[in-house]
Amino acid sequence: MQVKNLAVQARLRSQWESIDLGTALARKYWLPLFLVWLLPAALLMGALAMLFPGAPGWSMFAVWWLKPVFDRLPLFMISRALFGSPISASAALKQFFTQNRHDWLLWITLRRLSPTRSFDLPVTVLEQSSGKARSTRISMLHRKHSSAATWLTLTGVHLEGFFLVAAFILIYLFIPEQIAANIDWQPIFRGETLGLEWISNVLYLFIMAAVAPFYIVSGFCLYIGRRIELEGWDIEIQFRDLVQRHQREHRPRQRGITGNSAALLLVFTLSFGFLASAPDIKADALETSQQAQQHIDEILAGEDFHRVEEISGWRLKERESREQKIPEWLIEFIEWLLNRSPDDDNASTSSWGPTIARIIEILLWIGVIAGVIYLGWRHHDTILKNLRWQRKPKPKAAVPETLFGLDVRQSSLPDDVCAEVLRLWQTGEQRAGLGLLYRATLSHLIEDFQFHFGDHLTEAECAQLVHRRQSEPAEDLPSVTAPLSQFVQQLTSDWQQLAYAHRSPVDARMRALCQEWQEVFRNDS
């Protein structure tokens, strides 16, 4: 994910501005987003119609419940379009199963009725986060914009309902009065006309597909706005533009000091801006303490310190407490325990022996059922393995060839990485030398330690993944040592300083990095 390729202006927006931006983008890309949502849903409805022709209500409910599955393709399309690499609807449809492979079960069970679904879905689809990492990310994102995401969901639900009612009214208006007067409407309202139910299902399917692009893209723009606020994309882009403009203007005269000049120019600009925007506040000169006291008394006697506010609002009406009647089901249950018929008023009271025995029997059955459930959950891996119902291993993710504009293939690296790095450094090619060391590090982390670095990650996020593996090792993945994690953090910091701020490390620092690179990858290989 290249921030510099963002198709919209990266700036801080309010939650309602972000939703408005999503509405504008949805209008621009509405037709392909509508198609990639509608076609899979229509195929599912067609299959359910053939399998269960007599259950149109349940078929419609299944399509409605699987909305998070159909929402992923429009989200994938708009994310590619927003970052400068749009794809066609046919290419997106080929990615249907790929995009729905990650964390799909929770989205159609526990998270299905989440009011912030459109705001949370990019964390799963684009960041590929799950488990504790997803919970941490969601809690950070929800500190702002979660209320707007909830209102967005409520608005989408009401829009679908309004459009459905409007469609029925429009159809009714086209029916001639002579025919409408002879129609028996009661079977239609009671749902006894199977054909009309399927027609209404198809109509509602088109309405859901028409509203879905606006709902999905608006939630995605809320997510993008929150990331701009958290990660400072607008500041990063301004830094890039400032450095590039300064390089173009001063490359012939001051090639060697572009980084320092840009930094000085930025500091001067910010300082001048703060000074220019600072309010001109001057205190009145008070000569004596009596004048000061008189001035204080005048202020305290002013309206600001004697303002009265009247606040009104809704509150619950106090009601007298009424005795709650014993529920009928509880009475019947107690009578069943006592083995006494509710109609037999003259029956003698049963002895307590059978009653206690029946209660103990119920408790034993509850304990047995709870024990079976616990043992099944505790040993479900072994049970599934013995029954050969275990999940298929996830296909190995494709190894990226480039990250951050750097070639991370093993075949592109020289035989002696450190020797080539020091040679480039001594010949004055500092960026090429440190870039070679950084991409060699990424290549070894991908090949030897099975890290899945995607285009949506930044350099700092890649370093955080390495540190997370070191602090929370996974059983099925190679472990990361503390020296390797510390080296990746230091190298990432030096690379960012050189790549974005044009501040090169000293020669001794470079030789130390090469020595640490040889030590960590020789010991961990």
Summary of the structure (lengths in Angstrom):
residues: 525
radius of gyration: 33.6
end to end distance: 29.8
largest distance: 112.8
contacts: 1323
relative contact order: 0.07
helix: 68%
strand: 1%
